[in-house]
């Protein structure tokens, strides 16, 4: 069965389709988004949605009433006025803040993709996701190769996993380095057989 690794664009499409509560369940993703949006100076919606204090009055005074960056969420003036009118009525303010929250999440999703996809934190997160997908399959294959070629199973699994990701990313320099590293681990007389074995495993996983 082919190994289904994904590109940054594919992962970002999935992330944009997630609700913020779903994003919060993945701490590594949450951290990656925080770094990416802060670096792009576009993290006000993230700060609002991720704030553990959800009291309507607090949210109003921190993110809506005050127009100071970086926390001002820059929603429509009509929404700001609606909140201002009911600021002293907790129940009515809660209803207006619920509308604000929905609008902020919509703005968050609109700004998310362009800022996340070009960030280094996105690239790191995507590679980690691909590594998780690849490692389980490569561990099975690594055990078989270790027996055939007389190389430590953990070493060959790590190399095979890294190779799969480097090949998928079309990183030829990294592929060449990894091939050289793994050959240095084995019997020089079996170097050609090792490369052929690795190529076969990559081919079976659909990584050409």
N, C-alpha and C positions, 0 to 999 in steps of 0.2 A: 504493500500500500504506500503510495507517495506521501512524503512528509509535507504537511501543509503549513509552511512558514508564510509569513505575511509581510508586506511592505509597510513603510511608515504611513503611506496614504491609506492603506487598508485598515491599519490599526486606528488611525485618526478618524476615519469614517465610523468605526465602531464606537469610539469614545464620544463623538458628537451625538450619536444616537442614544447614549446612556443618560438617564436622569442623574442629577447631582447626588442624590442619595445612593445610587448605584456606584458612582465614582468614589464616594467616601468609603465604600467597603474595601477598596483596593488601596492600601496605604502607600504603596510604591507609586501608583498612578497619581494619587493625590499629591505626593511630594514632587513628582515630575511636573505636574501642571502648575503647582505653586512656583517652582523655580522658573519655568518657561514664561509664565505670565508676568512675574515680577521683573524678569530681565527685559521683557517687552514693554514695561511700564503700563500694563493693562490688566492689573489684578484686582481692581476694585470690586468687580462682580464676584470673583472668587472669594475675596475676603468676606463679603456679605453672606454668601451662601454657606461658607465654611465656619462662620462664627458660631461658637457653641452657645452663646447667649442669644436666645430667640424671643426674648420679651419684646413685644411690639413698640413700647415706648423707647427702649434702648436702641432698637434698630432704626426707628424714626430719627432719633436725635443724633445717632452716630453716622448713618449713611444717607439720610434723606434731607433732614433739616440743615445740617452743616454742609456747605458746599466746598469744604476744604479737601483737597486731594491728600493722600491717595484713596481715601475711603468713600468719597462722594460717588454715588452710583450713576449719576447723570441720567435719570429717568425723565419722562415728559413732564413739562411744567404743570400740566393739568393734574398729574398724579401727586406732585409735590403739594399743590394747593389743596387737593382733596384730603391729604394727610394733615395738613396744617389746620384745616377747619375742624377736624375731630380730634386734635391732639390731646385734649383734656378728657376725652371720653374713651376709656380703655377698650370697651367692646367695639365701638365704631372704628377706632384706630386699628384694632386687630384685623377687621375686615379689609380696611384699606391697605394695610401692610401685607396681607395675603396676596392682594393684587400686585403690589410692588414686587413681592418675591417671585411671582410668576413672570413678571416682566424682566426682572434681573436675570432669571435663569435663561430666558429667551435671548437676552443680550449676551450672556455668557457663552451660549452655544454659537452665536453668530461670530463672536470674536475669537473663539477657541481655536478653530482649525488653522487659520493662517499663522497665528502666533505659536501654536504648539508644533506644527509639522516642521518648521524651520529651526527649532531649538535643539541644542545639544542634549538637553534632558529628555526630549522625545526620542532621539536616536538611542540613547542609553536604555530607556525603558523598553523600546521596541526590540532591541537586541536581547534584553533579559527575557522578554516574553518568548522570543524565538528560541532562546537557549532552553527554556523550560519545555517547549514543545519538542525540541530536538533531543534533549538528554535522555528521556525515557526510552526512545527508540534506539538511540546510539548505545545505551548501556547494554541492551540485549545483543546488539551486533558486536560491541566491544568485547564481550565475554567470549564469543565464538572466535573472533580474530586473535584474541590473546592465546587461546589454546593452540591455534594453527601456527601462529608466528612466534610464540614464546616471548611475548611482551606483556608487561603488567597491564591488567584489565583496566584499571583506573586511568592509567596514562593514555592508553589507546582510545578509551571512551572520551576523555577530555579533548584529545586531538580530533577525533571524528566529529564530535559535537561542534567544535570551533570551525572545522573544515566545512561542515554543512552550512553554517551561518555565513562564513566568508565567501563561499561559492554562491550562495543565494544573493549576497550583497554585491557580487561581481568584483570582489576585492582580490585581484590577482596577486598583489604583493604579499598579502597575508596568507593566501593559499600556498604560495611558493615557500614562505617561511615555515608554515606548519608542516608541509611535506618534508622539508629539510630536518626539522626538529624530530619528527617521528622516525625518520630513517636513522638518526643518530642514536635512537634508543634500542634499535635491534641489531641483528647480525648483518654485517655488511654484505655478506653473500646472499642474503634474503631481501636486500633493499628493493630490487625490482618486483619481487613477489609481493612485498608489503604495499608498494604503490598500486599495483594491480588490484590487490585485495581491497584497498581503500576506495579505489575508483569504482569497483564493482558494487560496494556497499552504498556509495553515494548515488550511483545509477539506479539501484533498486529503490532508493528513497526519492527518486525523481529530482535529484540535485546534480545537474550535468556540469 
